[in-house]
Amino acid sequence: MTSHQNTQTMKPATAAKKLGVYLEATPAEFQEGVVSRAELTALQADPPQWLQDLRANGPHPRPVVANKLGVSISGLARGGVTEALTTEQIDALKDENPEWLQKERATQNEVRKETVRIKEMKAEKAEKPQ
């Protein structure tokens, strides 16, 4: 057996997800190629202009949109947001603050509180001697 180092590569969709960008908005050469771990690390460490622009202005993938709005991905869907949004569109939604967004933010806030409560409860149980 010969031992040679296999370069791990990933599909562009996976790399885009790890970079937090919307695949369809990336340059054609990024979408059509494969990305090695080293290339991904280089993109993260020293993002080229297209990546900086995408991160700043979008369009952003739904997980990023949801995070910027403070809601869950399913909350976005319930609000009728199914497409990638630009930073400008996200800011406009924040300014408009529609009822669905207020409701989903409140829901997300409750989920966070409950998650913290459960975590604290588990930590207390772990500290108590059996």
C-alpha positions in Angstrom: 0.0 0.0 0.0 1.2 3.4 -0.8 0.5 6.1 1.7 -0.3 9.4 0.1 -2.1 12.3 1.6 -5.6 12.7 0.2 -6.6 16.3 -0.1 -10.0 16.6 1.5 -12.4 18.6 -0.8 -16.0 19.7 -0.4 -18.7 20.7 -2.8 -19.2 24.4 -3.4 -22.6 24.2 -1.5 -20.8 22.9 1.6 -18.1 25.5 1.4 -20.6 28.3 0.9 -22.5 27.1 3.9 -19.3 27.1 6.0 -18.5 30.6 4.7 -22.0 31.8 5.5 -22.8 33.0 2.0 -25.5 32.3 -0.5 -24.1 29.9 -3.1 -26.0 31.3 -6.1 -24.4 34.7 -5.4 -20.8 33.4 -5.5 -18.6 33.7 -8.6 -19.1 31.0 -11.3 -15.6 29.6 -10.8 -16.5 29.0 -7.1 -19.8 27.3 -7.9 -18.3 25.1 -10.6 -15.2 23.8 -8.7 -14.4 21.9 -5.6 -13.0 23.6 -2.5 -10.2 22.0 -0.5 -9.9 22.4 3.2 -6.8 24.6 2.7 -8.7 26.8 0.2 -11.5 27.2 2.7 -9.1 28.1 5.5 -7.5 30.7 3.1 -10.9 32.1 2.2 -11.8 32.5 5.9 -8.4 33.9 6.9 -8.1 36.4 4.0 -11.5 36.8 2.2 -11.3 38.0 -1.3 -13.3 41.1 -2.3 -16.3 39.1 -3.6 -16.6 37.3 -0.3 -16.3 40.5 1.7 -19.0 42.1 -0.4 -21.3 39.1 -0.1 -20.9 39.0 3.7 -21.5 42.7 3.9 -24.4 43.2 1.4 -25.8 39.7 0.7 -27.8 38.2 -0.6 -27.6 36.1 2.6 -28.7 32.5 3.0 -31.7 31.9 5.3 -29.7 30.9 8.4 -27.8 34.2 8.2 -31.1 36.1 7.5 -32.8 34.4 10.5 -29.8 35.2 12.7 -29.7 38.9 11.7 -33.5 39.2 12.3 -33.3 37.3 15.6 -35.7 34.6 14.6 -35.5 30.9 13.7 -35.4 29.6 10.1 -38.9 28.1 10.6 -40.0 31.5 11.9 -38.7 33.0 8.6 -40.8 30.5 6.7 -43.9 31.3 8.8 -43.3 34.9 8.0 -43.3 34.1 4.3 -39.5 34.7 3.8 -38.2 31.8 1.7 -35.6 33.5 -0.4 -32.1 34.9 0.3 -32.3 38.6 1.4 -29.8 41.4 1.0 -28.6 43.4 4.0 -30.7 46.3 2.7 -33.8 44.1 2.6 -33.1 42.8 6.1 -32.7 46.4 7.4 -35.9 47.4 5.8 -37.7 44.5 7.5 -36.3 45.5 10.8 -37.4 49.1 10.3 -40.9 47.9 9.2 -41.0 45.5 12.1 -44.1 43.6 10.8 -46.3 41.7 13.3 -45.0 38.3 12.2 -41.4 39.5 13.0 -42.4 40.8 16.4 -44.1 37.5 17.2 -41.2 35.3 16.0 -38.7 37.4 17.9 -40.8 36.9 21.1 -41.0 33.2 20.4 -37.3 32.9 19.8 -36.6 34.9 23.0 -38.8 32.4 24.9 -37.0 29.5 23.4 -33.6 31.0 24.5 -34.9 31.5 28.0 -36.2 27.9 28.2 -32.9 26.6 26.9 -31.0 28.5 29.6 -33.4 27.3 32.2 -33.0 23.7 31.2 -29.2 24.0 31.1 -29.1 25.5 34.6 -31.4 22.8 35.9 -29.2 20.1 34.4 -26.1 21.7 35.9 -27.7 21.8 39.4 -28.6 18.1 39.1 -25.1 17.3 38.1 -23.7 19.1 41.1 -25.9 17.3 43.7 -24.5 14.1 45.0 -26.6 11.1 44.1 
